[in-house]
Amino acid sequence: MAIVVNLDVMLAKRKLSSGELAAKVGITQANLSILKTGKAKAVRFSTLDAICKALDCQPGDILEYQKEEL
């Protein structure tokens, strides 16, 4: 997929664990893991909003488009 999730990078920059972020956002660690690994097919704007608030970042800090090689 051409969309890359850089959530691990932001967690490291903010010195926050996945468990702490999941608790702040109000989602399960399992769902956060699915998002972190790029296996999620969609993300709700409300979830993205909560993640950005918790990490004090912009959506572009978390989601990145990379052109796929053919």
Backbone torsions as a table, in degrees:
resi	resn	phi	psi	omega
1	MET	NA	147.3	-175.9
2	ALA	-82.6	-11.0	178.1
3	ILE	-94.4	123.7	-179.4
4	VAL	-108.4	134.9	179.0
5	VAL	-100.8	117.9	-178.5
6	ASN	-102.8	37.6	-177.2
7	LEU	-65.9	-37.4	178.3
8	ASP	-60.2	-38.2	179.8
9	VAL	-63.1	-46.3	-179.4
10	MET	-67.8	-37.1	176.9
11	LEU	-61.9	-42.4	179.3
12	ALA	-65.7	-42.6	179.4
13	LYS	-61.8	-36.7	-177.9
14	ARG	-91.8	-1.0	-179.5
15	LYS	53.6	50.4	-177.3
16	LEU	-123.9	141.0	177.9
17	SER	-87.0	162.4	178.0
18	SER	-60.9	-39.8	179.9
19	GLY	-63.1	-41.5	178.3
20	GLU	-65.2	-42.6	179.3
21	LEU	-65.0	-44.0	179.0
22	ALA	-57.7	-42.8	179.8
23	ALA	-65.3	-42.6	-179.7
24	LYS	-66.0	-36.4	-176.2
25	VAL	-82.7	-29.0	-179.4
26	GLY	88.6	31.6	174.6
27	ILE	-124.2	164.9	-179.8
28	THR	-75.0	157.2	176.5
29	GLN	-63.8	-33.0	178.6
30	ALA	-63.4	-45.1	179.2
31	ASN	-67.5	-36.6	177.1
32	LEU	-65.4	-38.9	178.1
33	SER	-62.9	-41.5	177.8
34	ILE	-61.5	-40.7	178.5
35	LEU	-67.9	-44.8	-178.2
36	LYS	-61.3	-37.6	-176.9
37	THR	-83.1	-2.5	179.1
38	GLY	79.2	14.0	-178.9
39	LYS	-88.8	-7.5	179.9
40	ALA	-71.0	138.8	178.1
41	LYS	-86.9	-19.9	-178.5
42	ALA	-157.9	161.4	173.0
43	VAL	-138.9	133.9	178.6
44	ARG	-72.4	143.9	177.2
45	PHE	-61.0	-34.1	179.0
46	SER	-65.1	-36.1	177.2
47	THR	-70.5	-44.5	177.7
48	LEU	-60.9	-40.9	177.1
49	ASP	-60.2	-46.3	-179.2
50	ALA	-65.6	-38.2	178.0
51	ILE	-65.5	-44.5	179.3
52	CYS	-63.3	-38.5	177.0
53	LYS	-64.8	-45.5	-177.6
54	ALA	-65.7	-35.2	-177.7
55	LEU	-97.8	-2.1	-178.1
56	ASP	50.7	59.2	-178.1
57	CYS	-144.0	178.5	178.1
58	GLN	-101.6	155.3	177.6
59	PRO	-54.9	-33.9	178.9
60	GLY	-67.8	-17.4	175.1
61	ASP	-75.2	-22.3	-176.3
62	ILE	-102.2	-42.0	-176.5
63	LEU	-108.4	135.3	-177.9
64	GLU	-137.5	140.7	176.4
65	TYR	-98.7	126.3	174.1
66	GLN	-123.3	124.8	-179.3
67	LYS	-62.8	132.5	-179.5
68	GLU	-80.9	140.6	175.7
69	GLU	-80.2	136.8	179.4
70	LEU	-97.8	NA	NA
